[in-house]
Amino acid sequence: MDLAARGGMLIRGAELAGHGIVDLRINAGRIERIAGHLQQRPDEALIEAGGGALLPGLHDHHLHLYSLAASLESIDCGPPRVRDAAQLARTLADAAAERAPGQWLRGVGYHPSVAGELTRDELDRWVPDFPLRIQHRSGRLWIFNSAGLRALGLDDARRGDDPFERLDQRRSGRLYDADEWLRKQLKHTAPGLGPISRLLARYGITGLTDATPSNTAASLAAFESACAEGALLQAIRVMGDASLDEAADGDRVTRGEHKFHLHAHELPELGSLVAAIRRSHRHRRRVAFHCVTRTELVFALAALEMAGPLRGDRIEHASIAPDELLPQMRQLGISVVTQPGFIATRGDVYRREVDPQEQPWLYRLRGLVDAGIPLAGSSDAPYGDLNPWAAMQAAVDRKSESGVLLGVDERLSPEQALALFTSSAHAPGREWRRVALGEPADLCLLSQPWAHARKALGQVRVRASLQAGRAIWNGDI
């Protein structure tokens, strides 16, 4: 029987917390029966669990799916893959050698620790003949070479009103916060979601929250089409702008929070922001704030205080969350969605660049849990590692790439780390999904018992992933 088809399924010999080794029957997308032994029905698909732990399917509570899909076809230009200017130059030259003349080179993940604050001039020395654009790992900045500017129709003789940064009245090649403009110039075609969706399924991820603030009703429709066509295997919650206030939920595509992307150097007018929050709240739609600095977090909390919170409003990242702000966050009923993996992948940079007085508040975990603030985990992919098991390991270890411990008091147990990725999409950190009778069969089956998995979360292997009773990944085939 095709395990990708909906229908009855039997999972045999799985380890289920509180039950031991059991068989589990799935019918019509839900868990129908759990028992010590169940006889396989003639029309029932079978997965042999071999004593592996059966868990709720994982949910990544904050990523950017189309950007992640595009990153599969892009050049990794940042740490740990690329660490210095010479290595970046070689990487770009190797990629150019495989391209046809005139074809774009698209780099991602760049950080100034590699080769400083790039402009078109540095890129021209490395890649003079191919149009090239490289994205900063924050996602807010693109750097173009001169061939890339010409491909956009922007030679130096043309002044224009484009949004590129100017240095001495000359385009630097640096483009900030202008993705919508860029998509129009490039006549952008969205990448297919099939390959990245299958990769996520291999990690046990059965649900996603796309946190892209520019998502619109058209984005919602695109995700629905991807689900209908079988390219997108997971259920997805879609954040976006105010146009989603009146959007309706679909079967696997649901309306998410109104996302506000704050920038400490250019905060919005407070009264207008408060009005926008209230409009979304009137539609029973929560809001979410991108907050990576103390200033942004203070501003977001003030706006929510003035607007009146809706329980479950979200803070994304909470990169710096000092103790004095935690009581206000708890009082406002806020949930935090954070990225523990950044401690592992960026911790050494944080040690150099973040004010030492603020380093104890970096990507907090246990401090938020102990303060009674609902907490959930995510990858922020493609700006972070999409592997949830690596993020869980980072939540337990709190070690940078060089092995330095950052925030010993913020460490979680393996069970708490797993819980970051098993709460519900609509109530992250508040409601947890269960493997129980009558529950949706969104499941993650490991290849080993939990007692073994918890000792090395970063090395976990997923045997099968099920979304609504449908096997979207089966490592036995």
N, C-alpha and C positions, 0 to 999 in steps of 0.2 A: 504494500500500500504506500502511496506517495505521502511522506511525512510532512510535506508542505501543504497538504490539503486539509481543510477543516473536517472534523469528524471525530469519532471515538478514538481514544488512545489509552494505552495502559503503560504506566511506568512501573517497572518491576524491580524490587530490591533497593529502594532508595532509603537513605538515612533522613529521617524527619524529626526535628527537635521535639521532644516530649513523647515521641511514639516509638523510637528505635528504627529498625529496618521494616519497611512496609511496602505494599503495592498501592498504587494510586490510579484511580480510573477518572478519565476526563471525558465529558460529553457536552456537546453544544457550548464549548468554550469555557466550561466551569468544572470545578472539582466535584465529581459525583459521589465518589466513595474512597475511603481509606481503610485498609485492612491488612492483616498479617499476610494473607495470600489471596489473590484474586485470579480466577481462571480467565485466560485471554479469550475474548469473543472472536468468532470467525472473521468479522469485518473490522477488527480493531487493530490499529497500528501499535507496535511494541517498541519501547525503549528499555534496554537493560541498563539499570543504574549501577550495578556492581558495588553497592554500598556507598556510593557517592552522596554527598549532602544535597538535599533538595531545598532550595531557598526561593523566596519571592524573586521574580525577575527584577533586575536592577533598573533604576531610573536615574539618568543624568539630568540634574535639575537646572543646568545652565550650559548651553553650548550654542554654536552658530552653524547650522547644518549645511547651508549652501557654501559658506566659506570653508567649512571642513571638507566638503566634497571637492571644492576647487583645489585645496591644498594637496590632494593626492597627485595632482598633475603639476605641482609647483616644485621649486628648488628650495631646499632647506638652507637658509642663509644665516642661521644663528646657533648659539650653544645648545646642546653639546656637540652637534654635528660640525659646526664651523666655529673656530675660536679666535682666528686672527685674520688680518688683511690678506696675507699671502694665501691662506687656505681658502678664503672667500674668492679671490681672483681665480684660483685653480678650479674651484667648483663652478663658477660662472663660465669659464672657458670650456670646461668639459661639457656643460649643458649646451653651450652655443654650437659645439662641434656636432651635436646630434640633431640640430634644427635645420629646417630648410630656410633659404634666404628670405628675410623679411618677416619670419615668424617671431612672435612675441616670446620673450623670456619672462617668467613670473616668479619672483623670489618671495619667500615668506619667512617670518620668525626672526628678523634681524634685530640685533641689540647693539647699541653703541660700544659695548665692551669689545666687540669684534674689530672694528676699524673706525671708531669715532662717529661724529655726526656727518653722515654722508650727504653730498650734493651731486648734481649731475656730473661735475668735473671728475670726481673719483670714479664714478661708474663709467664715464667715457674712456678713461685710461684702461679699464679692464675689458669693457665690451663696447667698442666703438661702432660696430656695424649692424648690430641687431637691436631692435627696440626692446628695452629692458625696464621693468618696474619691480621694485623691492618693497615689501610691506614691513614696517616696524612691528615687533611682536605684540605691541599694544593694540594693533588694528586701526589706529587713528591716523597713521602717516604712511603715504606712499612716496618713494623716491624714484624719479625717472631719469634715464640718461637722455642725451640730446636726440638720439635716434628715436627714443620713445616719445619725446615731445613732438618731433616732426611727424611721427605716425598719427598723433592726435591733431595734426594740422597747425601746430604751434611752433613755427620757426622764429628765430630771434627778430626777424623783420616785422613780425605781426605782434602788435601790442595786445589788443583784445581785452576782454573783461573776465578772463578765466580766473579760477580761484588759486592758481599756483602762487607760492611765496615768491616775492621779488627781493633780490639783493642788489643794490645799486641799479635798480630799474631793470634788472635782468632776471629771468626765471631761474630759480635755484634748482628746479627739479623736484622740490618738496611740495607735496599736496596733503593738506590736513583736513580731516573730517569732511570729505567731499565724495564719498562713495557713490551717492546717487547721481551726481554730475558725471562721475567717471563712467558709470554703467551706461549712461546715455551716449557718451562720446565713443565708447568702445562698441556700441550696439550689442551690449552684453547678452549672451545666451547662457542661461543658468545651467550648471553642470548636472549630469544625471546623478541621482541619489542612490542608485542600486549598489555600487561598490562600497560606498562608505556605510550604508545601512547594513550590508552583510558583515562588514568588519565589526561594527558595533555589536551585532548579534553574537559574534564569536566570543565577545567578552561577557555575555549574559545580559546585555542591555535590551530590555523589552519596551522601554518608554523613554521619551525625550522631552525636554522643554527647550524650545528655541527662544533665546533671549535677545534676538536682534531688534533694536528699538525701531528700526525703519520698516518692520513688517506691516503690511496693510491687508485689506480684504483680498486683494489680488494674491498676496503671499499665502493667505489661508487657502484660497482656491488651488494654488499650485501644489501645496502639500496634500490636499485632498485628492488631486489628480495623481500624484505620485503614489499614494496609498492604493487608489483604485487600479492603477496599472501594475501594481506589485513591486514597484521599485523601492518604496519605503515600507519596511516590514514592521517598524515599531509604531506604537501609538505616540502622538505628539501633541504637546500643549504649546501654543504659539503666542508669545508676547508680541507687542507691537505698539503702534501709535494710536491716536484717538479714534481713527476710523474703525477700529475693532470694537468700540464700545457697544455697538448694537449688533455685532456679529453673532450668528447662531453656531452652536456646537454641532459637529458631525459625529460619525461613529467612532473614528480613531483620531480625529483632529478636533481639538477643543480650543476655545478662546482663552488666552492667558492674560497676564497682567499688562497694564499700560506701563511701558518701560520709559524711564527718564534717565538719560545718560548725562550725568553731571560732570563738569570740568571745573576744578577749583579756581582756575585762572579766569573763567568766564561763566559765572553762575547766572542762571536765568532770573528774570524779575520775579520777586517772591510772590507778589499778588497774582500775577498771571499763572504761576505754577500752582498756587493754592486753588485757583478757579478750575484748572485742568484736573487736579486731583478730585475735586468735588464732582465734576461732571462724570468722571469715570465711576466714582463711588455711587452716584445716583443710578447707574446702570448695573449696580452690584458687581462691579469689576474692581479688583484690587489694583494697586500700583506697585511698581518695583523701581528702586533707585540704584544705579551704578555708583558705588562709593568706594574709592581706593585711597582716599586721604581723610584725615581727621576733619578737615574743613568741609568736605563733601558730606560726611556723615552728620556733622552738626547741622548743616543746612537742610538736609533731607528730614531730619527729626523735627526741626523747627517748622518746616512746611507741613508735615503730617500733623503736628500739634495744632497748627492754625486751621487746617482743613477739616480735622476730625478724622481719626484713623478708622479703617475697616480691618477687623481682626484678620490677620494673615497678610497684610501689606508686607512687602519684602525689601530687604537690603541685600543687594548683590555684592559679593566679595567681602565687604566689611574688612578691608585689608588692614586698617588701623582702627581698633575698637578699644579705647581706653576704659578703665574701670568706671570712671565717673559718668560715662554715658550709658552703662548697662541698665541701671534702674529705669531710665527714661525709655529705653528700647523695650524693656519688659512691660512697662506700663502701657505703651502704645500697642501692644499685642503684635509686635513685628516678628517675622521669621527671617532668619539669615541663611543665605545660600552661599557657601564659601568653597574654596578650592585648596584643600590640604596639599595637593600635589605641587603647588608652587613653592612650598617650603623645600621640597627635594630638588626641584629643577632650577629655582631662582634664589635659593637661600644664600648662596655665597655672594651674589650680587646685592641682595638686601643688606647683608652685613657691611658692605662697602658704601652703599648709597643711602640707606635709611638712617635717619637720626637715631643714635644709640638710645635716646630716651624713649623712642617709640617702638624699638624692636621687640620689647616684651609683648606688644599688642598686635603683632603681625599674625594675620590669618588664625585667629584664636579658635579653639575648639572646646576644650573642657571648661574654660572660663565662661563661655557662653552657656554651655549646658548647665553648669552649676548655678548660673544666674537665672535659670528658668526661661531662657530664650530658645525657642525652637530652632534647630540647626539641621541643615541638609547639605549634601555634598554634590559636587559637580566637577567638570573638567575645564570649562571655558574653552574647549577645543574650537578652532585650531590653535588658539593662543596658549593652550596647555595640553599636556599629554592626555589623550582620550582614554587611556587604559584605567578603568575605575579601580582595579586591584592594586595598581601602583599608587593611586591616590590613597587607598585605605592603608597601605603599608606606610606611606608618609604620615598619615594621621597617627599611627601607632608609634613610629620612630622619631618623627620631628627632626630628621637629620638632613643637612644639605648634601649636595653632591660630593663635597670633600669630607663629609662625615662629621661636620660640626653640629652639635645639638642646639636647636633654636626653640626656646619655649618649653622646657622640660615639664612645666606644670600644665601645659596644654595638650599633653598626649592623651589618647583615647585607648581603651581596650579594643581588641580585635572585634568584639561584638558591637561596641559602639561605633567603630569605624564602618562596619557593614551596614549598620542602621542609617548612616548618612545617605545611603543609596537605595534604601528599601521603603522609604516613606512614600505616601501617595503624591501624585502630581499636583493635585489641587490643594493639598495641605502639607507641604514639605516640613519635616521636623515635628509635625503634630499628629498625624495619623499614619500608622504603619500597616502595610499590606501583610496578609498572612497566608500561609499554605494551610487551608482549612476547608471543610465541606461547604459547598455553595459559593466559594470565592472564585473570582475569575482565575483561569489557569494561565496566569502570567508567571512563568517559572524559570529558574536558573538551576540547572543540575550540574554539580561539580564532579570532577573525575576522582575526588578523594573525600573521605569523611571530614567533617568540620574540625575535629580534633587535630588533624594534620594540616588542614588548610589555614587555620588560625595562626599557626607557627610561622608561616611564610606566605602572607597574603599576596605579595608581589609575584609569587611564582604559581599562583592558582591557575588551573586550566579548566575551562568549561566544557562539559561533555555535550550539553544540549541546552537550547533556549527555546521557550514556548511563549507565544503571545496570543492570548485568548484561545489557548488549546491548540495552536498551530505551531509546528516546529519550524522556527525560522533559522535555527542552526542545530545541526546534529553531527557531532564529530565522529560518529561511528560510520558515517556514509562516505 
